[in-house]
Amino acid sequence: MEQRPDTPSLRLAGTDPQRGPIISARAPEAATEQDLAKLTHELANLLDGSQRRLNLALRHLAESEEGGDRDEVIRQLRVLHTALDRMNQVVGAFRGRRTGRIIPAADTRGGSLTAVLRHAVDVIEPAAEERDVTVELDLAHSIVDLAAGPIYPVISNALRNALEACAEGGRITLVAEAVGGEVIIAVHDDGGGIDPGILERVFEFGASTKDRGSGVGLALSKEIVEQAGGVITLVNNPQGGATLRVALPTTPRA
C-alpha cells in the first residue's frame, strides 16, 4: 500500500509586533520521551493549582450561602480560569511544537509581567497556607510596562520547589525589578538549601533536588530562559535556604 506523506500542520512560528502571531505550515514531529515528560510535568503543576483553587472556590461558595464573601468566590474562579487557559496554551504549543519545545515562545496575548507573577503566587497560595508558609511578593514599579513573555512556567516551578524546601512556618519571597535593559526575577526561600553534590547538575534533565523528583522542572526552566535570551541560576544563600534567579532582556508590552 502506498504510504501517504504526513499532512503539514499549522504552527506558531513567532509573533510580529504589528501583525500578531505568525503561523507557518510544518509536518508534525514524533514526541520524544523528554517531550512527554515536560508536558506531563507542566500539566501536573497546573492541574494541582487548579484543583486547589476550585476547592477553595467551592468552600467559599458554601460559606457565601451563609453570608460569606461572594467576591472571594469570583476571585478564586478567575484564578482557576487563568490556569486552565495556560493548560490550553501548553497543549496547543505541544501539538505544534518543534523538537523539545512545548512552551509558547511568547505570551501572544500581550500579558503583563506583573499580572503573570501575581497569578503564579495566587496559584501556589493554597498549598502554602496548608503548610503555614508565607509567600511575599515584591514587585518594583520598573516592571509595570513589561510583557510576561514565556516566564510563567519558570516562576511557577520555582515557587513550587521553594515551597517543598520550606519547613512549616517558612517564608518565600518573589522579587522582580528592571535594571539596565534586563528584568531580574528572584525566588528566595528559607529552607534547607540544595545538596552541594547535586547543585552543579540541577539544570540537567533527570537531575533533581528532591528524593522523589522527576528532574524535569529545572531543566525545562533553563531551556525556556535560554531560548528567550536569558540566564538562570540557582544558589545556596549564606544565611540558609536557596535563591533561583532569572535575568531576561526586557520586552515592553505591545
MIPAVO-861677 format. One record per residue (C-alpha): residue in one letter; x, y, z. Coordinates in pm, whole numbers, padded with zeros to 5 digits, always signed. Layout:
AXYZ;...
***
This chain:
M+00000+00000+00000;E+00131+00342-00090;Q+00226+00543+00218;R+00095+00899+00217;P+00327+01172+00345;D+00243+01348+00669;T-00001+01632+00626;P+00161+01961+00728;S+00007+02126+01035;L-00021+02492+01120;R+00210+02602+01400;L+00301+02924+01576;A+00634+03033+01432;G+00663+03357+01627;T+00495+03688+01698;D+00527+04007+01494;P+00457+04327+01695;Q+00243+04466+01410;R+00086+04152+01263;G+00047+03934+01573;P+00112+03557+01571;I+00296+03424+01266;I+00162+03088+01151;S+00359+02852+00928;A+00296+02504+00790;R+00509+02225+00930;A+00475+01849+00944;P+00415+01715+01298;E+00717+01561+01470;A+00720+01249+01682;A+00721+01317+02056;T+01030+01205+02243;E+01033+01070+02598;Q+01167+01405+02720;D+00891+01592+02535;L+00625+01384+02708;A+00797+01421+03045;K+00797+01801+03006;L+00432+01806+02904;T+00333+01582+03195;H+00529+01797+03441;E+00370+02124+03332;L+00016+01990+03318;A+00055+01824+03659;N+00161+02154+03815;L-00124+02346+03651;L-00380+02081+03746;D-00266+02075+04109;G-00303+02452+04142;S-00638+02446+03962;Q-00779+02177+04187;R-00674+02367+04499;R-00836+02686+04371;L-01155+02503+04277;N-01173+02353+04626;L-01131+02699+04779;A-01399+02843+04550;L-01641+02566+04645;R-01571+02620+05013;H-01625+02998+04984;L-01939+02935+04778;A-02080+02722+05058;E-01988+02993+05307;S-02143+03264+05086;E-02480+03095+05125;E-02439+03165+05495;G-02338+03529+05448;G-01983+03471+05323;D-01780+03674+05071;R-01915+03629+04717;D-01629+03840+04572;E-01378+03588+04705;V-01556+03309+04517;I-01531+03510+04195;R-01161+03579+04256;Q-01086+03208+04308;L-01274+03115+03991;R-01084+03376+03790;V-00753+03231+03906;L-00880+02887+03807;H-00989+03017+03465;T-00642+03161+03402;A-00475+02834+03499;L-00700+02638+03264;D-00621+02884+02987;R-00250+02823+03043;M-00306+02448+03019;N-00467+02508+02683;Q-00164+02711+02572;V+00077+02436+02680;V-00117+02164+02499;G-00153+02382+02189;A+00219+02456+02183;F+00297+02086+02221;R+00076+01992+01929;G+00255+02242+01705;R+00600+02210+01853;R+00947+02188+01721;T+01163+01926+01891;G+01158+01968+02268;R+00963+02296+02264;I+00633+02264+02447;I+00600+02613+02594;P+00481+02909+02381;A+00775+03129+02276;A+00584+03433+02397;D+00257+03533+02554;T+00084+03626+02228;R-00197+03798+02419;G+00050+04061+02544;G+00004+03972+02911;S+00186+04187+03165;L+00474+04054+03371;T+00315+04192+03687;A-00010+04002+03624;V+00171+03677+03548;L+00385+03694+03863;R+00079+03770+04076;H-00103+03477+03919;A+00188+03243+03994;V+00165+03343+04361;D-00216+03309+04358;V-00185+02952+04232;I+00070+02844+04496;E-00101+03018+04789;P-00349+02741+04883;A-00066+02486+04915;A+00145+02738+05108;E-00138+02810+05351;E-00174+02439+05420;R+00188+02437+05543;D+00174+02780+05710;V+00435+02912+05466;T+00425+03285+05388;V+00467+03393+05025;E+00570+03756+04980;L+00563+03949+04653;D+00800+04245+04599;L+00744+04393+04252;A+00928+04711+04153;H+00743+04983+03963;S+01003+04944+03687;I+00835+04624+03559;V+00483+04768+03523;D+00507+04817+03144;L+00690+04490+03067;A+00548+04189+02884;A+00546+03850+03053;G+00694+03652+02765;P+00742+03280+02846;I+00829+03324+03214;Y+00520+03176+03385;P+00621+02806+03397;V+00968+02904+03520;I+00834+03105+03814;S+00557+02854+03887;N+00815+02576+03911;A+01050+02790+04124;L+00773+02870+04373;R+00670+02505+04396;N+01030+02396+04458;A+01073+02669+04720;L+00756+02560+04897;E+00869+02197+04907;A+01203+02310+05053;C+01044+02517+05333;A+00962+02383+05674;E+00627+02462+05836;G+00614+02833+05912;G+00874+02913+05644;R+00893+03208+05408;I+00924+03255+05031;T+00991+03590+04864;L+00940+03664+04494;V+01125+03980+04384;A+01123+04140+04039;E+01279+04459+03901;A+01407+04600+03571;V+01772+04705+03569;G+01980+04819+03270;G+01777+04656+02995;E+01714+04336+03190;V+01435+04215+03412;I+01566+04034+03719;I+01333+03790+03893;A+01440+03602+04206;V+01267+03346+04426;H+01418+03321+04775;D+01329+03055+05033;D+01447+02987+05388;G+01453+02608+05351;G+01744+02371+05393;G+01927+02471+05076;I+02050+02247+04792;D+02280+01949+04846;P+02622+02063+04712;G+02655+01723+04546;I+02365+01799+04311;L+02393+02180+04287;E+02620+02178+03981;R+02383+01943+03794;V+02042+02082+03892;F+01964+02204+03540;E+02039+01870+03375;F+01741+01668+03259;G+01679+01392+03515;A+01872+01558+03797;S+01655+01651+04097;T+01698+01826+04430;K+01423+01603+04576;D+01425+01234+04665;R+01117+01166+04452;G+01162+01447+04199;S+01127+01399+03824;G+01426+01610+03726;V+01217+01791+03464;G+01121+02131+03611;L+01460+02298+03634;A+01581+02151+03304;L+01270+02287+03132;S+01313+02623+03307;K+01669+02652+03179;E+01555+02570+02825;I+01279+02833+02834;V+01503+03105+02977;E+01791+03043+02739;Q+01561+03032+02436;A+01440+03377+02545;G+01799+03504+02558;G+01829+03498+02936;V+02029+03337+03216;I+01905+03127+03509;T+02099+03034+03824;L+02029+02850+04149;V+02250+02910+04452;N+02250+02843+04825;N+02210+03152+05042;P+02479+03226+05303;Q+02208+03265+05568;G+02033+02942+05465;G+01784+02846+05200;A+01829+02895+04827;T+01765+03153+04554;L+01665+03092+04194;R+01748+03397+03981;V+01639+03471+03625;A+01770+03755+03408;L+01589+03825+03080;P+01602+04103+02822;T+01320+04349+02888;T+01026+04335+02648;P+00778+04628+02653;R+00412+04537+02630;A+00260+04576+02284;
***
